[in-house]
Amino acid sequence: MSLRSRLRDDFPAGWWHCRRWWTDGGRELGLWLVAITVTVMLLARVVTALRCRRRPVVLARINGEAFVAAGLANSIMVIFAVIALTTGPAARDRSWLFALVAFLALCVLNLLVASVMVAVLAVSRLTNKFEWSVIDYIDRHGVRGSAPPQTCAEYEAERMRDFLGGR
């Protein structure tokens, strides 16, 4: 898939005045920001993923990329917090210590939640390869928006979407 076709998928004609494009993009950006800063708030999604770990159709609705980014960002913040704890200022100025330990605890908790979610998604992808290949085919070749299917691959993706239950 070329860069031009990927850009065309992400920015369809008339995207700047399409309310749905802006709301979906805003929701996606908000999810990424919440996932990176306070992943613990997304604990309900992690519990849902753990309960539905054998159903890829449900797991496909969860944005795994946001949890991978949260894991990377929080692991970097944990490293910086540990470095700051070990190379702190003199003993008489320890007022920042409680805030730094609280920040470290939040980052470790966020890292734990993100790691659990990424592990659930990875195990699901490894154990249910056929279902995930169908879901990936639908995402790659499916019709964007409300336009009718125009190519053979789009018709096939629509047929598969109906087979999966209207994902």
Beta strands, then each sheet from edge to edge (+ up, - down):
end
